[in-house]
Amino acid sequence: MSRKTAALCTDTLQALFVRLVLAIQQLHPDRLTQLPGGKKLRLLDATELTFPLQRASWATCSKSKHGVKMHTRVVVADPEKLVYPDRIIASTIDVNETELSLELVTDPEAIHVMDRGFQKHEHFEHWDQHNMNFITRIRENTQFEVTRDFRVPKADRGFIVSDRKVILNKSSRRLRLLIFRDDDGKEYYLITNCFDVAAADIAQMYKYRWLIELFFKWIKQHLRLVKVFSYSPQGIWNQLYLVLISFALCTFVLLQTATSKSTWEILKLIRIYAYQPWSAMQKALARKPSRTSKGRQRSPDPYDMPVQRKVIVR
């Protein structure tokens, strides 16, 4: 498996992944009515794969850490139904997110949502000058100068702490600083150049950033990305694209067949019917579950039940 994976052509795998992404976009374009503010939404983040020190010396980050990163951009076509990656950049683990963010923030029609790891004021200015919309969480100790306070709607005052136009330290562009509070009382500082979007919608867009974390969890759990077949650079880059192709293929089948099955169920069926005719796969997708019962119901856990205090009357 190690030799076969390393022998594949990375350019061919990349081209196949791009074709699948285009096919998905044709079947299911962005559902703007389902997105906050009616805006296209793209999420940016990176996930790490760490390797044994003696197996991947070329991917050295420190004396105790070797590995690679997959810098990813994810499309939120429908927050409830369809989230998929449309571009990745692979690197060694020592490459910071800010070094590649300019290559991922490229869609002038979308709003790009990022976490604190992407904070770089020079990039904020570049994106604003080139009309690239972004929402980024920044550190609470970031210095700024307030130039204007926006009125927070009465309905959002318990949720939105403040909404201001500011100039960040070592920056010349006027940006929007939004502070909102989650259900646990934790405050989030967001910087953006989106002045035509409601404050509540900006906060909701940032909350959707969690979808990219769920995507990383899904591919590591179901496509076994936690274990690599080869420790050579070529083999690792190829495996990343093979994982993305598998996810995109499941998404494409889901959309093309309009099945009610989940992506995980489709993946299991692809593994079963990989060497059989497509008609057999279609029958499996259309087959109704033979089991009508929900199965044995879980009995109440005594530790989950409220404690009944016993009162002794003397």
DOGU-911569 format. One record per residue: y, z, x of N, C-alpha, C in turn; residue number from 1. Coordinates in pm, whole numbers, plus 50000, padded with zeros to 5 digits. Example, Ala and Ser with C-alpha at 12.3 -4.5 7.8 and 13.67 -1.06 7.14 Angstrom:
n_y,n_z,n_x,ca_y,ca_z,ca_x,c_y,c_z,c_x,k
49431,50780,51319,49550,50780,51230,49670,50780,51320,1
49775,50708,51285,49894,50714,51367,50003,50787,51290,2
% end
This chain:
n_y,n_z,n_x,ca_y,ca_z,ca_x,c_y,c_z,c_x,k
49880,50000,50083,50000,50000,50000,50126,50000,50087,1
50120,50075,50198,50235,50082,50287,50269,49945,50345,2
50167,49873,50393,50190,49742,50454,50235,49640,50349,3
50173,49643,50230,50209,49548,50125,50353,49568,50078,4
50393,49693,50062,50529,49720,50016,50632,49674,50118,5
50605,49700,50245,50699,49661,50350,50705,49510,50370,6
50598,49439,50330,50594,49294,50352,50667,49215,50245,7
50704,49278,50134,50773,49208,50026,50914,49167,50068,8
50966,49065,50002,51101,49017,50030,51202,49096,49945,9
51289,49169,50010,51386,49253,49939,51482,49169,49856,10
51524,49054,49908,51617,48967,49834,51555,48918,49703,11
51425,48888,49707,51357,48843,49586,51350,48953,49483,12
51318,49074,49527,51313,49188,49435,51450,49217,49376,13
51553,49208,49457,51689,49230,49408,51727,49125,49303,14
51693,48999,49330,51724,48891,49236,51649,48911,49103,15
51524,48956,49110,51447,48981,48988,51509,49094,48907,16
51554,49199,48974,51619,49310,48904,51748,49263,48836,17
51827,49182,48905,51952,49132,48847,51924,49045,48724,18
51820,48962,48729,51785,48877,48615,51743,48962,48495,19
51670,49069,48519,51629,49157,48409,51750,49226,48347,20
51845,49268,48432,51967,49332,48381,52046,49235,48293,21
52058,49111,48337,52128,49010,48256,52057,48986,48123,22
51925,48985,48126,51848,48966,48002,51869,49084,47906,23
51876,49205,47959,51901,49324,47877,52040,49316,47814,24
52139,49275,47893,52276,49266,47841,52289,49159,47733,25
52211,49054,47742,52213,48952,47637,52149,49002,47508,26
52042,49080,47521,51975,49134,47403,52054,49248,47339,27
52124,49324,47421,52194,49442,47370,52325,49460,47446,28
52432,49391,47405,52562,49414,47468,52614,49554,47437,29
52716,49596,47510,52772,49730,47490,52814,49750,47345,30
52765,49858,47284,52804,49892,47147,52932,49976,47152,31
53046,49910,47150,53173,49980,47169,53201,50077,47056,32
53150,50050,46937,53174,50140,46825,53103,50274,46844,33
53002,50277,46931,52928,50400,46956,52982,50478,47076,34
53083,50423,47142,53136,50483,47265,53274,50544,47239,35
53308,50654,47308,53439,50717,47289,53553,50621,47319,36
53648,50614,47229,53764,50528,47250,53734,50381,47240,37
53609,50343,47206,53573,50202,47199,53580,50132,47333,38
53552,50205,47443,53561,50150,47578,53423,50138,47641,39
53405,50037,47725,53282,50027,47802,53273,50145,47898,40
53152,50191,47922,53132,50311,48003,53031,50285,48113,41
53071,50318,48237,52983,50306,48354,52981,50441,48427,42
52863,50487,48464,52847,50615,48532,52806,50592,48676,43
52863,50669,48768,52833,50655,48910,52780,50787,48965,44
52675,50779,49044,52623,50896,49114,52519,50848,49215,45
52464,50941,49291,52362,50908,49391,52252,51011,49385,46
52130,50967,49413,52016,51058,49421,51953,51046,49559,47
51894,51155,49605,51841,51161,49741,51688,51163,49741,48
51632,51105,49848,51490,51117,49878,51478,51169,50020,49
51418,51285,50036,51403,51343,50170,51264,51313,50224,50
51257,51294,50357,51133,51255,50423,51096,51358,50530,51
50968,51360,50571,50927,51445,50683,51002,51406,50811,52
51037,51503,50891,51117,51478,51010,51049,51382,51106,53
50917,51391,51116,50845,51311,51215,50814,51169,51167,54
50840,51138,51037,50802,51009,50983,50918,50911,50968,55
51041,50961,50966,51156,50873,50942,51274,50914,51029,56
51255,50901,51159,51362,50939,51252,51485,50849,51239,57
51467,50727,51185,51579,50634,51167,51674,50681,51056,58
51626,50773,50970,51708,50820,50858,51757,50962,50882,59
51795,50992,51005,51836,51127,51041,51973,51160,50985,60
51982,51277,50925,52111,51331,50881,52147,51454,50962,61
52049,51538,50987,52067,51656,51071,51932,51690,51132,62
51926,51797,51208,51801,51835,51270,51694,51874,51167,63
51737,51912,51051,51642,51958,50950,51634,51870,50827,64
51703,51754,50829,51706,51672,50708,51704,51524,50742,65
51605,51452,50685,51595,51308,50697,51578,51251,50556,66
51631,51133,50534,51610,51074,50403,51704,50960,50372,67
51700,50914,50246,51784,50803,50201,51851,50842,50069,68
51954,50764,50033,52025,50781,49907,52022,50651,49830,69
52017,50664,49699,52030,50548,49612,52159,50566,49531,70
52266,50499,49576,52394,50504,49507,52384,50411,49386,71
52406,50465,49268,52370,50395,49145,52486,50386,49048,72
52495,50271,48980,52586,50256,48867,52502,50233,48742,73
52529,50311,48638,52451,50308,48516,52539,50263,48400,74
52486,50173,48317,52554,50124,48199,52517,50212,48079,75
52618,50261,48009,52594,50333,47883,52625,50235,47771,76
52526,50159,47729,52546,50062,47621,52548,50131,47486,77
52466,50235,47473,52461,50316,47351,52414,50455,47395,78
52499,50557,47386,52462,50689,47439,52334,50745,47382,79
52301,50709,47258,52182,50765,47194,52057,50682,47220,80
52072,50554,47256,51956,50465,47260,51936,50390,47390,81
52044,50349,47458,52026,50257,47569,52117,50292,47687,82
52054,50336,47795,52121,50364,47922,52035,50303,48032,83
52094,50220,48117,52015,50154,48222,52103,50125,48343,84
52044,50116,48463,52122,50085,48583,52147,49934,48594,85
52263,49898,48646,52289,49756,48668,52319,49724,48814,86
52333,49829,48899,52355,49802,49041,52323,49927,49122,87
52264,49905,49241,52242,50015,49335,52283,49969,49475,88
52313,50067,49559,52331,50043,49701,52251,50150,49773,89
52156,50109,49854,52071,50203,49926,52131,50232,50064,90
52119,50356,50108,52173,50395,50238,52092,50513,50292,91
52117,50549,50415,52061,50672,50467,52133,50790,50403,92
52074,50909,50416,52121,51024,50341,52256,51076,50388,93
52299,51035,50507,52425,51085,50561,52547,51007,50512,94
52527,50905,50431,52638,50826,50379,52694,50894,50254,95
52821,50930,50259,52884,50999,50147,52911,50903,50031,96
52917,50958,49910,52941,50876,49791,53073,50800,49799,97
53175,50862,49859,53307,50797,49863,53306,50672,49949,98
53213,50661,50043,53210,50546,50133,53169,50418,50062,99
53100,50432,49948,53051,50314,49876,53107,50302,49736,100
53194,50393,49697,53245,50390,49559,53328,50267,49530,101
53398,50213,49630,53476,50092,49607,53387,49973,49573,102
53263,49974,49620,53170,49866,49592,53107,49878,49453,103
53116,49996,49392,53053,50018,49262,53154,50017,49147,104
53279,50048,49177,53383,50043,49074,53443,49902,49076,105
53384,49813,48999,53422,49671,49007,53444,49605,48871,106
53420,49677,48762,53432,49616,48629,53568,49650,48569,107
53661,49555,48559,53794,49585,48507,53796,49615,48357,108
53685,49587,48287,53680,49612,48143,53615,49745,48108,109
53567,49818,48208,53494,49942,48183,53568,50061,48242,110
53531,50180,48194,53579,50305,48251,53466,50364,48334,111
53492,50392,48461,53391,50443,48552,53404,50594,48562,112
53294,50664,48537,53294,50810,48533,53217,50863,48653,113
53280,50958,48725,53221,51010,48848,53239,51161,48856,114
53164,51223,48947,53173,51367,48969,53262,51395,49091,115
53266,51523,49133,53357,51563,49241,53326,51499,49375,116
53200,51454,49393,53164,51393,49520,53238,51264,49548,117
53304,51206,49447,53376,51080,49463,53526,51101,49478,118
53570,51225,49495,53713,51250,49504,53770,51201,49637,119
53855,51101,49628,53928,51049,49743,54056,50984,49691,120
54170,51042,49725,54297,51001,49667,54334,50857,49702,121
54293,50810,49818,54319,50671,49855,54249,50575,49759,122
54128,50611,49718,54054,50527,49624,54118,50531,49485,123
54169,50647,49446,54238,50655,49317,54355,50557,49313,124
54431,50553,49420,54545,50461,49427,54499,50316,49424,125
54393,50286,49499,54340,50149,49503,54295,50105,49364,126
54221,50190,49294,54171,50153,49161,54286,50136,49063,127
54385,50223,49072,54498,50213,48980,54579,50086,49005,128
54596,50051,49131,54670,49929,49166,54598,49804,49119,129
54464,49807,49117,54384,49691,49079,54332,49700,48936,130
54391,49789,48856,54358,49801,48713,54211,49832,48688,131
54155,49916,48772,54019,49964,48751,54026,50103,48690,132
53975,50118,48570,53982,50246,48500,53875,50341,48551,133
53911,50468,48567,53818,50566,48620,53848,50704,48562,134
53745,50788,48559,53756,50929,48526,53674,51005,48630,135
53738,51093,48704,53670,51166,48810,53701,51314,48801,136
53600,51393,48816,53623,51537,48825,53676,51568,48964,137
53775,51657,48972,53832,51694,49101,53818,51845,49119,138
53839,51889,49242,53829,52031,49272,53946,52107,49212,139
53919,52231,49174,54022,52312,49107,54140,52343,49198,140
54117,52344,49331,54227,52376,49423,54305,52253,49469,141
54283,52139,49405,54357,52018,49439,54505,52037,49408,142
54590,52002,49503,54734,52019,49484,54793,51897,49414,143
54888,51923,49324,54951,51814,49249,55089,51858,49202,144
55168,51760,49165,55302,51784,49109,55304,51730,48966,145
55344,51814,48873,55348,51775,48732,55478,51702,48704,146
55468,51583,48645,55586,51505,48608,55608,51502,48457,147
55501,51532,48379,55517,51532,48234,55400,51605,48170,148
55429,51678,48064,55325,51745,47984,55308,51670,47853,149
55182,51631,47823,55153,51566,47697,55116,51672,47592,150
55151,51645,47468,55120,51737,47360,54971,51729,47327,151
54908,51845,47321,54766,51851,47285,54756,51865,47134,152
54680,51776,47068,54664,51788,46922,54613,51925,46881,153
54659,51973,46769,54624,52107,46722,54473,52124,46709,154
54405,52020,46665,54260,52029,46645,54184,52042,46777,155
54246,52004,46889,54178,52006,47019,54223,52120,47109,156
54309,52207,47062,54368,52308,47150,54268,52411,47201,157
54162,52437,47130,54062,52528,47182,53969,52462,47282,158
53973,52330,47286,53884,52250,47370,53960,52192,47490,159
54077,52136,47465,54161,52080,47571,54260,52187,47616,160
54252,52224,47743,54341,52327,47797,54480,52270,47824,161
54486,52153,47892,54615,52091,47921,54595,51942,47945,162
54702,51867,47925,54702,51721,47941,54835,51684,48004,163
54832,51636,48131,54956,51615,48205,54955,51484,48282,164
55076,51437,48312,55094,51328,48408,55132,51392,48540,165
55060,51359,48647,55080,51426,48775,55083,51326,48890,166
55127,51373,49004,55117,51301,49131,55036,51390,49224,167
54921,51342,49267,54836,51420,49355,54894,51428,49495,168
54852,51530,49568,54897,51546,49706,54855,51426,49790,169
54946,51377,49873,54924,51260,49960,54895,51135,49877,170
54962,51124,49764,54945,51009,49677,55080,50974,49615,171
55095,50850,49573,55220,50806,49513,55204,50758,49368,172
55082,50743,49321,55058,50693,49187,55060,50807,49087,173
55118,50782,48970,55118,50879,48862,54988,50866,48783,174
54912,50973,48780,54783,50975,48713,54782,51082,48606,175
54676,51087,48533,54664,51182,48421,54564,51291,48459,176
54607,51416,48449,54521,51530,48479,54487,51600,48348,177
54359,51603,48318,54312,51665,48194,54221,51782,48229,178
54247,51896,48168,54162,52014,48186,54102,52048,48050,179
53968,52051,48044,53902,52089,47920,53802,52200,47946,180
53764,52269,47840,53675,52384,47849,53550,52358,47767,181
53433,52383,47827,53308,52360,47755,53273,52481,47668,182
53156,52475,47605,53116,52581,47512,53094,52714,47581,183
53067,52711,47713,53045,52835,47788,53174,52890,47849,184
53285,52823,47822,53412,52869,47875,53446,52818,48013,185
53363,52729,48069,53389,52674,48201,53490,52561,48192,186
53588,52561,48285,53692,52460,48282,53661,52346,48380,187
53694,52223,48338,53672,52104,48418,53806,52033,48438,188
53833,51997,48563,53956,51926,48598,53922,51778,48617,189
53980,51693,48533,53954,51549,48539,54082,51475,48573,190
54069,51377,48664,54181,51288,48696,54145,51148,48651,191
54239,51079,48590,54212,50945,48537,54340,50864,48533,192
54323,50733,48521,54439,50645,48500,54435,50586,48359,193
54358,50647,48271,54347,50601,48131,54448,50678,48045,194
54561,50618,48019,54664,50681,47938,54656,50639,47792,195
54572,50540,47763,54562,50490,47626,54440,50545,47552,196
54377,50648,47608,54258,50707,47549,54289,50852,47513,197
54241,50896,47397,54265,51034,47354,54199,51133,47450,198
54261,51249,47463,54211,51351,47555,54068,51392,47521,199
54038,51407,47392,53903,51446,47352,53801,51339,47389,200
53840,51211,47382,53749,51102,47419,53723,51102,47570,201
53825,51132,47650,53807,51139,47795,53709,51251,47830,202
53724,51366,47766,53631,51476,47791,53489,51439,47750,203
53475,51368,47638,53342,51326,47593,53280,51226,47690,204
53362,51136,47744,53311,51041,47843,53256,51114,47965,205
53327,51217,48009,53277,51291,48124,53147,51363,48089,206
53136,51414,47968,53012,51481,47928,52893,51385,47933,207
52917,51256,47904,52811,51157,47910,52763,51132,48054,208
52836,51183,48153,52792,51166,48291,52654,51225,48313,209
52615,51320,48229,52484,51382,48243,52371,51281,48220,210
52400,51169,48154,52297,51069,48127,52243,51008,48256,211
52326,50997,48359,52275,50940,48485,52182,51039,48554,212
52205,51168,48536,52114,51268,48590,51979,51260,48519,213
51982,51236,48389,51857,51221,48314,51782,51095,48358,214
51857,50989,48392,51793,50867,48442,51723,50894,48575,215
51789,50964,48666,51726,50997,48794,51600,51082,48772,216
51609,51176,48681,51493,51261,48652,51378,51177,48597,217
51411,51080,48509,51307,50998,48446,51232,50914,48549,218
51304,50846,48637,51235,50759,48733,51157,50839,48836,219
51203,50960,48867,51128,51041,48963,51003,51100,48899,220
51012,51132,48771,50899,51192,48703,50796,51088,48659,221
50841,50979,48597,50748,50883,48537,50714,50766,48631,222
50805,50730,48721,50778,50622,48815,50750,50674,48956,223
50739,50805,48968,50692,50871,49091,50774,50835,49213,224
50904,50834,49197,50990,50800,49310,50995,50911,49414,225
50944,51028,49380,50946,51139,49474,50854,51114,49593,226
50758,51022,49579,50665,50992,49688,50678,50845,49726,227
50702,50819,49854,50721,50681,49899,50590,50628,49956,228
50573,50495,49946,50453,50430,49998,50465,50402,50147,229
50587,50380,50194,50609,50343,50333,50732,50416,50384,230
50732,50451,50511,50848,50518,50571,50933,50422,50655,231
50903,50295,50649,50989,50197,50716,51107,50164,50626,232
51221,50126,50682,51337,50093,50598,51307,49985,50495,233
51239,49877,50537,51208,49769,50444,51121,49816,50330,234
51021,49897,50360,50932,49945,50257,51002,50035,50157,235
51094,50119,50204,51165,50211,50116,51262,50135,50026,236
51339,50040,50084,51431,49962,50001,51354,49884,49894,237
51238,49830,49934,51156,49755,49838,51105,49845,49725,238
51064,49967,49759,51014,50057,49656,51124,50095,49558,239
51246,50113,49606,51357,50143,49516,51375,50031,49414,240
51369,49906,49460,51385,49794,49367,51264,49780,49275,241
51145,49811,49324,51027,49806,49237,51039,49908,49124,242
51092,50025,49154,51114,50127,49051,51215,50079,48949,243
51326,50020,48996,51429,49970,48905,51376,49855,48819,244
51296,49769,48879,51237,49657,48803,51146,49712,48694,245
51068,49814,48725,50978,49873,48626,51057,49932,48509,246
51164,50003,48540,51246,50061,48434,51313,49952,48350,247
51367,49850,48418,51433,49740,48347,51334,49663,48260,248
51212,49645,48310,51110,49574,48233,51074,49651,48105,249
51060,49782,48117,51032,49864,47999,51146,49854,47898,250
51270,49858,47948,51386,49846,47859,51391,49710,47792,251
51359,49604,47867,51359,49469,47811,51254,49455,47701,252
51134,49507,47725,51028,49502,47623,51070,49582,47499,253
51132,49695,47521,51179,49778,47409,51276,49701,47320,254
51369,49628,47382,51469,49555,47305,51413,49428,47244,255
51332,49355,47320,51280,49227,47272,51186,49243,47154,256
51103,49346,47157,51004,49366,47051,51056,49453,46937,257
51171,49517,46959,51229,49607,46857,51129,49714,46814,258
51048,49761,46906,50948,49861,46876,51013,49998,46861,259
50947,50084,46789,50996,50221,46772,50943,50315,46880,260
50861,50262,46970,50804,50344,47076,50910,50376,47181,261
50889,50484,47253,50982,50526,47356,50958,50447,47485,262
51052,50456,47576,51038,50388,47705,50915,50437,47781,263
50888,50566,47771,50772,50624,47838,50643,50569,47777,264
50637,50554,47646,50518,50498,47581,50499,50352,47620,265
50609,50278,47633,50599,50138,47674,50548,50128,47817,266
50594,50216,47904,50547,50216,48042,50397,50240,48048,267
50348,50333,47970,50204,50361,47970,50125,50240,47921,268
50177,50169,47819,50108,50051,47768,50111,49938,47870,269
50221,49922,47942,50228,49818,48046,50123,49844,48153,270
50105,49968,48189,50004,50002,48289,49863,49971,48238,271
49841,49991,48110,49708,49967,48053,49680,49818,48038,272
49781,49741,47990,49760,49599,47956,49819,49504,48061,273
49840,49553,48183,49902,49470,48287,49821,49345,48317,274
49689,49351,48306,49604,49238,48341,49543,49172,48217,275
49602,49195,48102,49554,49135,47978,49662,49045,47919,276
49628,48958,47824,49728,48868,47764,49840,48945,47696,277
49955,48880,47687,50071,48941,47623,50041,48974,47476,278
49956,48894,47411,49922,48920,47272,49856,49056,47254,279
49776,49097,47352,49712,49229,47345,49817,49339,47356,280
49916,49317,47440,50024,49414,47453,50104,49424,47323,281
50130,49310,47260,50204,49310,47134,50130,49386,47024,282
49997,49367,47018,49918,49439,46919,49925,49590,46944,283
49923,49628,47071,49930,49770,47105,50067,49828,47067,284
50172,49749,47084,50306,49796,47048,50320,49811,46897,285
50255,49723,46822,50266,49726,46675,50168,49823,46611,286
50070,49871,46688,49968,49958,46631,50028,50091,46588,287
49998,50132,46466,50046,50259,46416,49956,50371,46467,288
50010,50488,46489,49926,50598,46536,49819,50633,46435,289
49696,50650,46481,49584,50681,46391,49584,50827,46351,290
49659,50906,46421,49663,51049,46394,49778,51079,46299,291
49746,51136,46183,49848,51166,46084,49893,51311,46089,292
49808,51399,46142,49842,51539,46150,49930,51566,46271,293
50012,51664,46262,50095,51704,46375,50016,51787,46475,294
49890,51809,46444,49809,51888,46535,49824,52037,46510,295
49761,52113,46594,49766,52259,46579,49907,52309,46608,296
49960,52382,46513,50095,52433,46530,50094,52556,46621,297
50198,52567,46696,50211,52679,46789,50236,52807,46712,298
50154,52908,46742,50173,53037,46675,50295,53107,46732,299
50361,53185,46652,50482,53253,46700,50452,53340,46821,300
50537,53330,46920,50524,53412,47039,50586,53548,47012,301
50511,53655,47033,50567,53788,47004,50693,53817,47085,302
50705,53751,47201,50823,53776,47284,50947,53704,47229,303
50925,53603,47141,51036,53530,47081,51084,53596,46952,304
51002,53686,46896,51036,53748,46769,51135,53862,46791,305
51224,53882,46694,51319,53991,46709,51248,54126,46713,306
51300,54216,46795,51239,54348,46810,51276,54435,46690,307
51176,54492,46626,51199,54580,46515,51203,54724,46569,308
51318,54786,46557,51331,54921,46607,51273,55018,46505,309
51191,55108,46554,51125,55205,46466,51211,55332,46460,310
51246,55372,46340,51328,55493,46321,51241,55601,46259,311
51236,55712,46324,51157,55826,46275,51252,55925,46210,312
51229,55949,46083,51312,56047,46010,51240,56180,46009,313
51305,56280,46058,51245,56412,46060,51299,56496,45944,314
% end
